[in-house]
């Protein structure tokens, strides 16, 4: 019965997107403009349906970020791409605004969460496409490690205050997201072969949790340039505030663990992974003074090419004008890789930071994990090593048929890239 539901749901999603594409093509042909995304309207719609106000919507800097998302959509999606508009609008409503309202309500109900300790969290960073997902999976083999899951990142708390400490809520949320992910894998988006498993229980990047404040995911996914990051860097005070709110939401999740599942949160070690953290190491160290930052390094040509291949799949969901243009992808992803690599060069070698080469991680994953575990205060033993080996075997079975595209397909010049980033390559020996 469950499989039938997923199949029907997948077909329904495909049919709806196809219908939007047909209607969009027609209205474009006759020259009608149906709608534009308006930030105030998006927020107002969700507030009305939730019956609650969003406090952060009164912050002009946050609204400026939401306007940037709306502007990108209105510019890049014409009337022939209504499916992209529909997906973007619903992403903003139900993956940004609604979870923010729920989180604000939960934080107000439980002010004691500020007392929940986050001891020496591990941040796995780097430009991305450098083994960070692999390392996160392996570090989650250690006892006491707490990682984030998709349902927690996108829907950290219920709106109904009477249910937010109810175990049934957690079970229902997991079931809903399992069905949701199955539908998306079958009907909209398939990221298999790119290391990212869209499941309800596997370790996930914390990009979605922080994107509610800094709009990383919608801006990078919808367009692919660095304007979202550049916008946040131009607002250092607000970005610092966003990381404080991000910490509060992490404390909220640990508080639920403690109250619902009886977890001793003092013994929990958070392992958080997101390439976008790389440009905010200075803020992370202020908000999480004892954080352990693990920077992963890889040949910038390989990182850029891998990024392009993954986002070529991801962009098809949103049907932007440039989503299928490999040259645009190459330019956008190279800009990001260059920004993060140069940022790490400027940062240099810093106390409380471990640098790991991708080749070393592949050559000796057990030894690499043991080194990080020692620095993080995690116990490394034979049981952990067995789990790591099993995890590696499973991952390699899933990735045997991965396609490796040619950099030239994305307009990338390997020699020029390595010359431009020679300081990074030399400093971190990649």
C-alpha positions as CSV (number, residue, x, y, z in Angstrom):
1,X,0.0,0.0,0.0
2,X,2.8,2.4,0.9
3,X,4.6,1.7,-2.5
4,X,1.3,2.3,-4.3
5,X,1.0,5.7,-2.5
6,X,4.5,6.7,-3.5
7,X,3.9,5.7,-7.2
8,X,0.7,7.6,-7.4
9,X,2.3,10.6,-5.7
10,X,5.2,10.5,-8.2
11,X,2.8,10.4,-11.1
12,X,0.7,13.2,-9.7
13,X,3.8,15.5,-9.3
14,X,4.9,14.7,-12.8
15,X,1.4,15.4,-14.2
16,X,1.1,18.7,-12.3
17,X,4.5,20.0,-13.5
18,X,3.7,18.9,-17.1
19,X,0.4,20.8,-16.9
20,X,2.2,23.9,-15.7
21,X,4.7,23.7,-18.5
22,X,1.9,23.4,-21.1
23,X,-0.1,26.3,-19.7
24,X,3.1,28.4,-19.4
25,X,4.0,27.8,-23.0
26,X,0.6,28.9,-24.1
27,X,0.5,32.1,-22.0
28,X,3.9,33.0,-23.2
29,X,2.8,32.5,-26.8
30,X,-0.1,34.9,-26.4
31,X,1.9,37.4,-24.4
32,X,0.2,37.2,-21.0
33,X,2.0,37.8,-17.8
34,X,0.4,35.8,-15.0
35,X,2.2,36.8,-11.9
36,X,5.4,37.8,-10.2
37,X,6.7,36.6,-6.8
38,X,6.2,39.3,-4.1
39,X,8.0,38.8,-0.8
40,X,5.4,40.5,1.4
41,X,2.6,38.4,-0.3
42,X,4.5,35.2,0.3
43,X,5.0,35.9,4.0
44,X,1.4,37.1,4.4
45,X,-0.1,34.0,2.8
46,X,1.8,31.7,5.2
47,X,1.1,33.9,8.2
48,X,-2.6,33.7,7.4
49,X,-2.6,30.0,7.0
50,X,-0.6,29.4,10.1
51,X,-2.5,31.9,12.2
52,X,0.8,33.4,13.5
53,X,3.1,36.3,12.6
54,X,6.7,35.9,11.6
55,X,8.8,38.2,13.8
56,X,11.9,38.1,11.6
57,X,9.8,39.5,8.7
58,X,10.0,42.9,10.5
59,X,13.8,42.8,10.0
60,X,14.6,44.9,6.9
61,X,17.8,43.0,6.1
62,X,16.0,39.6,6.1
63,X,13.3,41.0,3.8
64,X,16.1,42.3,1.5
65,X,17.3,38.7,1.2
66,X,13.9,37.5,0.4
67,X,13.5,40.2,-2.2
68,X,16.7,38.9,-3.8
69,X,15.2,35.4,-4.0
70,X,12.0,36.8,-5.6
71,X,13.9,39.0,-8.0
72,X,16.0,36.1,-9.2
73,X,12.9,34.1,-9.8
74,X,11.1,36.9,-11.6
75,X,14.1,37.5,-13.8
76,X,15.1,34.0,-14.7
77,X,11.7,32.2,-15.0
78,X,9.5,33.5,-17.8
79,X,5.9,32.5,-18.3
80,X,6.9,29.3,-20.1
81,X,8.4,28.1,-16.9
82,X,5.5,28.1,-14.5
83,X,6.6,24.8,-13.0
84,X,9.8,26.4,-11.9
85,X,7.9,29.4,-10.4
86,X,5.5,27.1,-8.6
87,X,8.3,25.0,-7.1
88,X,10.2,28.1,-6.0
89,X,7.2,29.8,-4.5
90,X,6.3,26.7,-2.5
91,X,9.8,26.2,-1.4
92,X,9.9,29.8,0.0
93,X,6.6,29.4,1.7
94,X,6.9,26.0,3.2
95,X,10.6,25.5,3.5
96,X,11.6,28.9,4.8
97,X,8.6,31.0,6.1
98,X,6.5,28.3,7.7
99,X,9.5,26.5,9.5
100,X,10.7,29.9,10.7
101,X,7.2,30.6,12.3
102,X,7.2,27.2,13.9
103,X,10.8,27.6,15.2
104,X,10.0,31.1,16.6
105,X,7.0,29.7,18.4
106,X,8.9,26.8,19.9
107,X,11.8,29.0,21.0
108,X,9.4,31.3,22.8
109,X,7.7,28.4,24.5
110,X,11.0,26.9,25.7
111,X,13.3,29.7,26.8
112,X,15.3,27.2,28.8
113,X,16.8,25.8,25.6
114,X,19.5,28.5,26.0
115,X,20.9,26.4,28.8
116,X,21.4,23.3,26.5
117,X,25.2,22.9,26.0
118,X,26.8,22.3,22.6
119,X,30.2,21.0,23.4
120,X,33.0,21.1,20.8
121,X,30.8,20.7,17.7
122,X,32.6,19.5,14.6
123,X,32.1,21.6,11.4
124,X,33.1,19.8,8.2
125,X,33.8,22.6,5.6
126,X,35.7,23.3,2.4
127,X,34.6,24.3,-1.1
128,X,32.5,21.2,-1.5
129,X,32.5,18.1,-3.8
130,X,35.7,17.2,-1.8
131,X,34.6,14.1,0.2
132,X,32.7,16.1,2.9
133,X,29.6,13.9,2.6
134,X,31.8,10.8,2.9
135,X,33.6,12.2,5.9
136,X,30.4,13.1,7.6
137,X,29.0,9.6,7.1
138,X,32.1,8.0,8.5
139,X,32.2,10.4,11.5
140,X,28.6,9.4,12.3
141,X,29.8,5.9,13.0
142,X,31.2,7.1,16.3
143,X,29.2,6.7,19.5
144,X,27.6,9.8,20.8
145,X,27.6,11.7,17.4
146,X,24.4,13.6,16.6
147,X,23.8,14.6,13.0
148,X,20.9,16.4,11.3
149,X,18.3,14.8,9.1
150,X,16.2,16.4,6.4
151,X,13.0,16.6,8.4
152,X,14.8,18.4,11.2
153,X,16.5,20.9,8.9
154,X,13.3,21.8,7.1
155,X,10.7,21.4,9.8
156,X,12.4,21.6,13.2
157,X,9.3,22.2,15.3
158,X,5.5,21.8,15.1
159,X,3.3,24.8,15.1
160,X,1.0,23.2,17.7
161,X,2.7,23.8,21.1
162,X,0.8,21.0,22.8
163,X,2.5,18.5,20.5
164,X,6.1,19.6,20.4
165,X,7.1,17.2,23.1
166,X,5.0,14.3,21.8
167,X,6.9,11.3,20.5
168,X,4.1,10.7,18.0
169,X,4.9,14.1,16.4
170,X,8.4,12.9,15.6
171,X,7.1,9.6,14.2
172,X,4.6,11.3,12.0
173,X,7.1,13.8,10.7
174,X,9.5,11.0,9.8
175,X,6.8,9.1,8.0
176,X,5.7,12.2,6.1
177,X,9.2,13.0,5.0
178,X,9.9,9.4,3.9
179,X,6.9,9.6,1.6
180,X,7.8,13.1,0.4
181,X,11.4,12.1,-0.4
182,X,10.2,9.0,-2.2
183,X,7.9,11.0,-4.4
184,X,10.6,13.5,-5.2
185,X,13.1,10.8,-6.1
186,X,10.6,9.2,-8.4
187,X,9.0,12.2,-10.0
188,X,11.1,15.4,-9.7
189,X,14.7,15.0,-8.7
190,X,17.2,12.2,-8.5
191,X,20.6,13.0,-7.0
192,X,21.8,9.4,-6.9
193,X,25.4,9.2,-8.1
194,X,26.3,12.6,-6.5
195,X,26.8,11.2,-2.9
196,X,23.6,12.9,-1.6
197,X,21.0,10.4,-0.5
198,X,17.6,12.0,-0.1
199,X,16.3,9.9,2.8
200,X,14.4,10.8,6.0
201,X,17.1,9.4,8.3
202,X,20.5,9.8,6.7
203,X,23.0,12.5,7.7
204,X,22.2,15.8,5.9
205,X,23.9,19.1,5.4
206,X,22.8,21.9,7.7
207,X,22.5,24.2,4.8
208,X,18.7,24.0,4.9
209,X,18.6,25.0,8.6
210,X,20.6,28.1,8.1
211,X,19.2,29.0,4.7
212,X,16.0,30.2,6.4
213,X,18.1,33.2,7.5
214,X,20.7,33.6,4.8
215,X,18.9,32.1,1.8
216,X,21.9,30.1,0.7
217,X,20.0,27.2,-0.8
218,X,17.4,29.0,-2.9
219,X,19.9,31.5,-4.3
220,X,22.6,29.0,-5.1
221,X,20.1,26.4,-6.4
222,X,17.9,28.8,-8.3
223,X,20.7,30.7,-10.0
224,X,24.1,29.3,-9.0
225,X,26.1,32.4,-8.6
226,X,27.6,33.7,-5.4
227,X,25.2,36.7,-4.9
228,X,23.6,35.1,-1.9
229,X,26.9,34.6,-0.2
230,X,28.1,38.1,-1.2
231,X,24.8,39.5,0.1
232,X,25.3,37.9,3.5
233,X,29.0,39.0,3.7
234,X,27.8,42.5,3.1
235,X,25.7,42.2,6.2
236,X,28.1,41.0,8.9
237,X,25.9,42.0,11.9
238,X,22.9,40.2,10.5
239,X,25.0,37.2,9.5
240,X,26.3,37.0,13.0
241,X,22.7,37.1,14.2
242,X,21.7,34.4,11.8
243,X,24.4,32.1,13.2
244,X,23.2,32.8,16.8
245,X,19.6,31.8,15.7
246,X,21.1,28.8,14.0
247,X,22.7,27.8,17.3
248,X,19.4,28.3,19.0
249,X,17.7,25.9,16.6
250,X,20.4,23.3,17.2
251,X,19.8,23.7,21.0
252,X,16.1,23.3,20.3
253,X,16.7,20.0,18.5
254,X,18.9,18.8,21.4
255,X,16.3,19.9,23.9
256,X,13.7,17.7,22.1
257,X,16.1,14.8,22.1
258,X,16.4,15.2,25.8
259,X,12.7,15.7,26.6
260,X,11.3,13.1,24.1
261,X,14.0,10.5,23.9
262,X,15.8,11.0,27.2
263,X,19.1,11.7,25.5
264,X,21.9,13.0,27.7
265,X,22.7,16.0,25.6
266,X,25.9,16.8,27.5
267,X,27.5,13.7,26.0
268,X,26.3,14.4,22.4
269,X,28.7,15.5,19.8
270,X,27.2,17.5,16.9
271,X,28.8,16.8,13.5
272,X,27.7,19.5,11.1
273,X,28.5,19.6,7.4
274,X,28.0,22.4,4.8
275,X,30.5,23.9,2.3
276,X,28.8,27.3,2.7
277,X,30.2,27.5,6.3
278,X,33.6,27.9,4.7
279,X,33.3,31.7,4.2
280,X,32.1,32.2,7.8
281,X,34.7,30.5,9.9
282,X,35.3,33.7,11.8
283,X,31.7,33.9,12.8
284,X,31.5,30.2,13.7
285,X,34.4,30.6,16.1
286,X,32.6,33.5,17.8
287,X,29.3,31.7,18.2
288,X,30.9,28.3,18.9
289,X,34.2,29.2,20.7
290,X,35.3,25.6,21.1
291,X,34.3,24.3,17.7
292,X,36.5,22.0,15.7
293,X,36.6,23.0,12.1
294,X,37.7,20.3,9.5
295,X,38.6,21.8,6.1
296,X,38.6,19.4,3.2
297,X,40.8,20.1,0.2
298,X,40.8,18.8,-3.4
299,X,42.0,19.7,-6.8
300,X,39.9,22.8,-7.7
301,X,39.3,21.5,-11.3
302,X,37.8,18.3,-9.9
303,X,35.7,20.1,-7.4
304,X,34.3,22.5,-10.0
305,X,33.5,19.8,-12.5
306,X,31.8,17.7,-9.9
307,X,29.8,20.7,-8.7
308,X,28.6,21.3,-12.3
309,X,27.5,17.8,-12.8
310,X,25.4,17.8,-9.5
311,X,23.8,21.2,-10.1
312,X,23.0,20.2,-13.7
313,X,20.7,17.6,-12.2
314,X,19.4,19.9,-9.4
315,X,18.6,22.9,-11.6
316,X,16.3,20.9,-13.9
317,X,13.8,20.9,-11.0
318,X,13.5,24.7,-11.1
319,X,13.5,25.1,-14.9
320,X,15.4,28.3,-15.1
321,X,16.5,29.8,-18.4
322,X,20.1,29.0,-17.7
323,X,19.7,25.8,-15.8
324,X,20.7,23.5,-18.7
325,X,23.5,25.7,-20.0
326,X,26.8,23.9,-19.2
327,X,28.8,27.1,-19.8
328,X,26.8,29.0,-17.3
329,X,27.1,26.3,-14.8
330,X,30.9,26.2,-15.3
331,X,31.2,29.9,-14.8
332,X,28.9,30.0,-11.7
333,X,30.5,27.0,-9.9
334,X,34.1,28.2,-10.7
335,X,33.2,31.5,-9.1
336,X,32.1,29.7,-5.9
337,X,35.2,27.4,-5.8
338,X,37.5,30.3,-6.3
339,X,35.8,32.4,-3.6
340,X,36.1,29.6,-1.0
341,X,39.6,28.5,-1.9
342,X,40.9,32.1,-1.7
343,X,39.1,32.5,1.6
344,X,40.9,29.6,3.1
345,X,44.2,30.9,1.8
346,X,43.6,34.2,3.5
347,X,42.7,32.4,6.7
348,X,45.8,30.3,6.6
349,X,46.6,27.7,9.3
350,X,44.5,28.4,12.4
351,X,44.3,26.7,15.8
352,X,41.3,24.6,16.2
353,X,41.3,23.7,12.6
354,X,42.2,20.4,10.9
355,X,43.1,20.3,7.2
356,X,42.4,17.0,5.3
357,X,43.2,16.3,1.7
358,X,40.6,14.4,-0.3
359,X,43.3,12.0,-1.5
360,X,44.3,11.2,2.1
361,X,40.7,10.6,3.1
362,X,40.3,8.1,0.2
363,X,43.7,6.5,0.9
364,X,43.3,6.1,4.7
365,X,39.7,6.8,5.8
366,X,40.0,5.0,9.1
367,X,43.2,6.8,10.0
368,X,41.8,10.2,9.0
369,X,38.7,9.6,11.1
370,X,40.8,8.5,14.1
371,X,42.8,11.7,13.9
372,X,39.6,13.9,13.8
373,X,38.0,11.8,16.6
374,X,41.0,12.4,18.9
375,X,40.8,16.1,18.4
376,X,37.0,16.1,18.9
377,X,37.1,14.0,22.0
378,X,35.4,10.9,20.5
379,X,36.4,7.3,21.3
380,X,38.0,5.4,18.5
381,X,37.9,1.6,18.8
382,X,37.5,-1.6,16.8
383,X,33.7,-1.4,16.8
384,X,33.9,2.0,15.2
385,X,36.4,0.8,12.6
386,X,34.1,-2.1,11.6
387,X,31.3,0.4,11.2
388,X,33.5,2.6,9.0
389,X,34.5,-0.3,6.8
390,X,30.8,-1.3,6.4
391,X,29.9,2.2,5.5
392,X,32.6,2.4,2.9
393,X,31.6,-0.8,1.3
394,X,28.0,0.3,1.0
395,X,28.9,3.6,-0.5
396,X,31.3,2.1,-3.0
397,X,28.6,-0.3,-4.1
398,X,26.3,2.6,-4.8
399,X,28.8,4.7,-6.8
400,X,30.2,2.1,-9.2
401,X,28.5,3.6,-12.2
402,X,29.0,7.4,-11.6
403,X,29.6,9.4,-14.7
404,X,32.7,11.7,-14.6
405,X,32.1,14.6,-17.1
406,X,34.9,16.3,-19.0
407,X,35.7,19.8,-17.6
408,X,35.7,21.1,-21.2
409,X,32.0,20.4,-21.4
410,X,31.4,23.1,-18.8
411,X,33.9,25.5,-20.5
412,X,36.5,24.9,-17.8
413,X,40.2,25.3,-18.6
414,X,42.1,23.1,-16.0
415,X,45.5,24.8,-16.6
416,X,44.1,28.3,-16.1
417,X,42.1,27.3,-13.0
418,X,45.2,25.8,-11.3
419,X,47.2,28.8,-12.2
420,X,44.6,31.2,-10.8
421,X,44.4,29.2,-7.6
422,X,48.1,28.2,-7.4
423,X,48.3,29.6,-3.8
424,X,45.6,27.3,-2.6
425,X,47.0,24.3,-4.5
426,X,50.5,24.9,-3.0
427,X,49.3,25.7,0.5
428,X,47.2,22.6,0.8
429,X,49.2,20.4,-1.6
430,X,46.3,19.4,-3.9
